[in-house]
Amino acid sequence: MDRKIILVALAIYLVACAALSVHHEDLADDEFETHMEREGKILFPFVSIVRFANTECSSGSAMSGTCLARRECNNLNGTPTGTCASRRGRCCVVQRSCGSTTNVNNTYFTSPGYPGAYSGGQACSIIVNRCNNQICQLRIDFLDLVLAQPDGDGVCTTDSVTVTGGNTVVPILCGDNTGQTIFVDFNGNTAITITVSATLAATFSRRWNIKFTQLGCDCPGIAPNGCLQYYTGVSGTISSFNYGTGANTALSASLVTGTRQIANLNYGICIRMEAGYCAIQYSQTSNMYSFTVTGDVEGADNTVLGTPAGAVTGTACTTDFVIIPDPVDTTTGLSVGNDRFCGLGFMPVQTGAKPFVLYVVTDGGEGATAASPPDIANRGFSLAYTQTAC
C-alpha cells in the first residue's frame, strides 16, 4: 500500500513539473517565480523549494549584488537588477545610507543623494552586524571617498571617517581615500560602526560609496592579524591614506600649510608572499612627490626632492616614518643597517624578512619641535613593490 502511494505521488509530481515547464515559456521571470510558489503549495506541497548559494553576482552597474530570492531581496529593501543561479534568483543590490543597520554581505554605504555632492550635516553612521558566527573580518572598500582635507597639521578637524567596535584599531581618516581598502576584525558578535562626520559650516562637495564584504574565518582573502591593509599579487602599488600629488591648502593653528599626510597613524600594510617568491623590493613611484614624509617640500632643492639623495634613514626619523624590516640597499647590495625611512626621497630596498609587512607611523602634527624643523606640504608616500623569485 505504501508503495502505491509513493508511485501515485511521484506521478503527480512529474505531471506537475511538466506542466510548469510548459507554462514558464509564456511567463516573465517574476511571474514564473510567483507561479512556482503558488503551484508548489497547491499541486505538490511535499516538494521542497529549490535553494541556491547566496554568492556575489554582477548587477550590470558599478555595484555588485548578492544572489537572493526575489522575496528576500524585497524584504531587505534591496534592488533586484537581474537574474542569477540559472535564473532561479535575483542579483540583489543592497544600498544603505545614514542611520541604517545591515547584516547583509556586499552592502553599499553611500552619502545622501549619491553620486551627487553632499554638503554636510549631522554625523552619518551605519552599523554592520555579522551575517553569521562563521564571519571573522569585515573588508571595507572605499570605492569613492572624497571628504575635506585635514588641517595643515594633518589632523581631520573638518571631516572624518571613524570605524569603531571591531578588534582592529583604525585611525581617523579624511581627505581623498578613493581606492583604499582596510580590513577590520570582528570582536565576537559586537557590531562594527562606520561614521562619517562632515561639517555643514565648511562648503565642500563631499561624497562616498563604501562597500562592506564579510569574510569567513577560513576565507583565503582574510587579512593576517595586525594588518590594517592587505595586498596580493607579485607586484603592485601601495599608498598612504590621502596620498596625492597636489598640496593641501588648509591652515592649522601653527600656520603650517600644504600637508596631505594624516596625523596619528600607526598601522601595518601586509603583502601576501606568493608561491615561488622569497623576497620583496620597494621603490619610489615616478612622481617627485611620491615619498615626502618629513621635511620642507616647498623649500627643497628640486635635485633632491623625490630622489634617493633626499632619503633619510635610521635615528634621524623620529616623528613620521615608514618601517621596513631588515632592508638591503638594492643599488649597493649592502644592509641599510636600520629599518626607518623618512625625508623627501626613498632609496630602493629589498627584504627577505617574512611576513612581508611595512609599518606606517606619524605623530600628532607637522609643527616644529625641539628635535626637528616643521614639515611643510608633505604628501605621504606611493611605493611600488615587486616580489622576487626564490
N, C-alpha and C positions, 0 to 999 in steps of 0.2 A: 504493500500500500504506500509506504513512504517513497518507494522508488517511482511509483506512478505520479505522485505529487511533484517530485523533483523534475520528472520529464515534462509534465504539463507546464510547470513554472518556467523551465528552460525554453519551451516552445513559445510561450507568451513573450518572454524576454527577447528572443530572436526576431519575432514578428514586429515587436515594438521598435527595436533598433533599426530594422529595415525601413519601417515607416518614417522614423525620424531622419534617417539618412536621405530619404527622398524629399522630405519637407525642407531640409536645410538648403537645398539647391535654390529654393524660391524665397528664402528668408534673409534679411540683413543680419549682420553679426549679433547686434544687441537683441533683435527679435528672436534669433535662434537660441541665444543663451536663456532668455526668459521662457521660451517654448520648452527647452530641455528641462528647466526647473519644474514647470507645470506638468509636463508629461511624465517626468520622473516620479512625481508624487501620485499621479492618477493611475498610470499604467503598471509601473513596477516599483513600488515604494521600498522593496527589499534590496534594490541595487544601489551601491554606494556612488556618490558623486566623484567624478574623476578629479584627482588633485595633481598639482604640478609644483615645481620648485619656484620659490619667490626670488628669482635671480634678477640681476640688473639687466635692463633692456634699453634699446635705443628708442627715443621718443621722436626722432626726426628734427629735434631742435638742439640747442646748446645744453639742455638739461636732460640727463638720462633718467630713467624711471625704474620702478620695480614691478615685476610681473605679478599681477594680482587678479582675482576675480573682479568683475565689474562692480558687484555689490560691495566688496571690500574696499575698492577704490573710492566709491561714493561715501562710504561710512567714514573714511579718513579725510574727507573733503579734498581728495586728490583730483587730478585732471587726467582722464583716460585719453591717451594720444594715439593709440594704435593697438594691434594685436600682438600676442606673443604666445609661446608654448603651443605652437601649431594651431593658433587661433583659439585656443581654449581660454586664454587670459587676456588681460588688457595691460598695456605698458602705462603704469600709473605714475605721474609726476606729482610729488608731494612738496608743496611750497608753503613756507610759513613766514610770518613777519613778527612784529613786536608783540610781546605778551603772550606767546604761544608755548606749547609743550609738545614734544614728539618722542616717540619710541620707534619710529619707522626708519628703516635703513634708507640711505640715499635721500635724506631730506635736504631741501634748499632753504636757507635763511636769507631773505632779501630785505633791502631797505624799503620803506614805504614808497610806493609808486615806481619801483624799479622796472625798467632801467633808467627812468627819469631821475633827475637830480633831487636830492633830499636836503632841505635847508636846515634841518636840525630840530631839536626839541628835547622832550624827556628821554631818559635812558631807554634803549630798546633792547629787550632781552628775549632769549629763548632757552627753555630748559630741555635737555636731552636725557632721556632715560634709556637704559639698556633694552635691546629687543628681547633678550633672554639671559639667563645666568651663564651662558657659554661665551658671552661677549666680554673681552678684556680691555679693548682700546678703542678710542674714537679718533678717526682720521679727520682732520679739519682742513679742507682745501679752500684757500682764499682765491676763488676763481676771479673775483673782481672786488677789490677792496681799496677804495680811494677815500681817505679821510684827511683832515687838516694836518699839516706838518707839525712836528714838535717845535718847542721854542728853541732859541739859539743854544741852549744847553743840552738839547736832546731829550727834554722831558715832555711827555704828552699832556700838556696842560689844556689844550682846546678840545681835541677829540681823543678818544681812546677806545680800544677793544680789550676786554679782560675775559679771562677764562678761569672759572673757579669751580670747586667741588671735586675735581679729579685728583689723582695721585701723582700728578706731574706739575712742577712749578712752571708756570707760563708767564713771561714778562709782559708788562703793559705795552701795547703796540699802538702805533698811529702812523699817519702818512700813507704812502703808496706801497702796499704789500701784495698787489695782484700777482698771482702765480706762486706765492709761497704756500707751504704746507707744513702743518705741525701735527704731532701725534700725542694724545693725552690719554694716560691710563685711567680707567675707571677705578674708583675706590669702592669696591664691592657694589652694592645696589645704590650708592649715592649718585644722584643726578649731577650732570655737568651743566653749568650755566654759562652761556656766552652773552656778554653785554656790550653793546656799542653805545658810547656816550658821545653825542655831537652837540656842541654848544650853539644854541639858537642865536646868541648875540654875535657870533662870528659868521659872516657871509661867505659861504663856500659851497660848491656843488659836490656834495658827497654822494656815494653810492656803495652798495656792497651786495655781493652774491656769494654766500658761503655754503659749501657742501659738507654734509656730515655723513661719513661712512663708518659703520660699526664693524669692527674686526674681531673675529673669533680668536680665542686663546691659542688655537693651533693654526691660525692663518699664516701662510708664508710671507705675507706683506706686513706683518706686525713689526713695529719698531722695537729694537732691543731696549732693555732698561737703561735709563739715563740719557736717551736720545730724544730730544725735542723735535729734531728733524732727521729724516732718514732717506738716503738716496740709493738708487740701484743702477746698475749698468757699468760697463767698463770705463766710460768717460762721461763727463757732463760738466755743468757749471753750478757752483754754489755761491749764493749772495747773502749778505747780511740783510736784516729787516730794513725796509725803507731805503735800500740802496738805489741810487740814481745819479746820473752824471750832472744834473743841474743843481745849483746851490739852493739852499733854503733861505728865504728872505725874512723869516720870523726873527723877532728880537726877544732876548731874555733879560732878566733883571741885571745881569752882568754885562749886557750890551754886546755879548758875543753873537756873531752873525754867521749864517751860512751852513751850519751843520745839518746833515740828514741822519747822522748816526744816533740811534736810540740809546738813551742813558739806562743805567741799572740792568745790564744784561749779564747773564751767567748761565749758559746752556751749551749742550753738546750737539754737534752735527755728525751723524754717523753715515758711513757709506758701506754697503754690503760688499764683502770680498767675494768676487765672482770666481767660479770654478776655474782652476788653472792659473790664477793670478795670486802673487805673493807680496806685492809691494804697491805703493801708490805715489804718484807725483802730483805736486801742486804748483801752479804757475799763475801769474797775474794775467787777466784777460787784456785785450789790446787797448782799451780806453785808458787814458792817462790818469783818470781819477779812480781806477778800479782797485787801488789799495791806498786809501787815505784814511788812516785810523787815528793817528795823532799828528800834531804839528800844524803849522800855518800854511794852508793850501794857497791862500791869496798872496802870501809873501814868499812862496817857494820859488827857487830858481827852476825854470822850465826844463833845464837839463837834468834835474834831479827828480822832479815830480813824475811818479809813475814808472820809475826805473829801479833796478836793484841798488843803485847808488843812494836812493832815498830810503832804503830799508834800515830799520833799527831793530836790534835783537837783544835778548837777554835782560839783565837787570835794569837797563835803561827804560824798559817797558813796564811802567808802574800803574798807569791809570786805565788805558784802553789797549787791549791786545788780543791776539789770536794765539792759541797754544796748539802746536803740532808735536806729538811725542817723537823723540829720537830722530830728528831730521838730519839729512845729509845734503849738503850743497851739491846740486846736480851738475854745476859748472866745474867744480874742483874735485868732486868725489869725496870730499872730506866732511867729517862730522861738524855740524854747526856749533855744537858744544852747549846749546841751551835750546829751550823749546818755545820761547816767547818771541812774537813778531809784532811790530808796530811801525810807526813812521809814515812816510809818504811814498813808499815803494815796497816791492816784495822780491826777495831772491827766490828763484825756483828751487824747490827742495823735493826730496824723496824720503819715504819712510817705510820700513817693513814692520813697524810696531802694529800689533793686532789687538783688538779690532781696529779698523780704520775709523778714526774719530778726530774731529777738530773742535776745539773749545773756543767759545767767544766770551770775552769779559769786557764790560765797560763800567766806569764809575758813575757817580751821580751828576756830573756836569762837565762842561767844557772850559770853565774858567780857570785862571791861573792859580797855581798852588805854590807852596814854598819849594816844592821839588821840581816843578815844571812850568813853562810859559803856557798861555792859553792856547787851546786848539781852535783853529779857525776853518770853517767851511769843510769839515770832513764829510765824506760821502759814505764811509764804511768800506766794504770790500766786495769784489766779484772775482772769484778764483776758479780757474779751470782745473779739473782733476782728470788723471788718466791712470788706470791700473796697469802695472807691468807684469808680464808673464813670469812664471816661476823658472 
